[in-house]
């Protein structure tokens, strides 16, 4: 069929031998953007955009759009819910709830449908996309849960998708990708019989060509005018309460419990009838980021301009990209350069960054081949709309027999948003912060059917539920931290999000 790879003969032969190859075809429209693609599929239900709104060879190369999941996974504690969305291809409203360890169930679901990694295509061609909340860590670490879970958001929510629109920004190319046979009629997946593969190929090819035609016909819309909400962020704690929390943390540092911890505060703002997708568009203009996302999970929507990768697994190579060290951006290039020089020369910031680098190296070392973990990039500076950051990159070769979920257990949640040592810091965070973090400082991203994975850290993010948007921001606390300055840092980190609401 029209530019579809592989051919039907090649696909069926491979599938009957247990090797499933996703179908793909180039779109052939250079002016098509990920937002254009999202507009085409958003009415199919649960649209998701993982966007590199800040293009960079190492961290901002790909964007992915998907919708119409064939299975939705939600978990809280050891209660797992699987549901089939209300689409013609699923049984309307069917749900199954079970007591299972979520990671074990996810391994099982991902093992049901595996595909080959395709050279030349972007790394996500289908699989699971969604989020793990910070509180998901309790699935593999014995951390207390005294903080109030007032938002009642699942600890994990993943959409299993068989259709992806993928963009390679460096090459200026895009594809429609469909996975034949992934979409089962039952919650318990049944692998197709050998004689079913030809028909499944035809069905997937028809879906692919239909969607590609819609993408080719898509007209670039005029910019949407903003209403300008001009609503204030309401803090969940007072400044004095935050500074008191910092002082208590410093007491733990002085007592030798920890070396450094990340403490946060939460703000909320009423969106009313404000459109979360419009909010995403505004935020990406104000603060383009390499790990941005718009994620519609039904009653919860995530709008993110995260600058930070938690972990990537690509063809057996794992890497993490910690951010530690922040300053406000200057009013001029000269002032920004001066602030950058001061940041890089600051002994406190350098010591904190190196400490966190050691933590990340140790985490990767748990699941990587001995001697393969290395720092590829050391203390470079990235600047965003309102702040500048110190960034490094650490990588390692995943050990034989290890996979994406082993890697997730080893590094989740990120050390930059917990502290050193990680588990004791999480205990202190639970004690000092008044509410559960929920999605904040968890991760959004994908786990591909091929075994690859890419997850961000959920910072600079709106968590939207029942018409209210929640924003949480933190600061790294060390022995000589000034409580007032740390409070000011949290406000600087929230500035791009506050500005987005102003012009929504």
ABEGO torsion letter per residue (X at the ends): XBGBOBBAAAAAAAAAAGBBBBBBBBAGBAABBAAAAAAAAAAAEGBBBBBBABBBAAAAABBBBBBGBABBBBBBEABBBBBBBBBAABBBGBBBBBBBBAAAAAAAAAAABBBBBBBGBBABAEEBBEBBBAAAAAAABBBBBABBBAAGBBABBBBBBABBBBBBAAAGBBBBBBBBGABBABABBBBBBAAAAAAAAAAAAAAAAAAAAAAAABBBBBBBBBAGAGBBBBBABBAAAAAAAAAAAAAAAAAGABABBBBBBBBBBBAEABBAAAAAAAAAAABBBAABBBBBAEABBBBBABABBABBBBGGBBBBBBBBEBBBBBABAAAAAAAAAAAAABAAAAAAAAAAAAAAAAAAAAABBBGABBBABBGBBBBBAABBBBBBBBBBBBBBGBBAAAAAAAAOBBAAAAEOBAAAAAAAAAAABABBAEABGBBBEBBBAAGBBBBBBBBGBBBBBGGBBBBBBBBBBBAABBAAAAAAAAAAAAAAAAAAAAAX
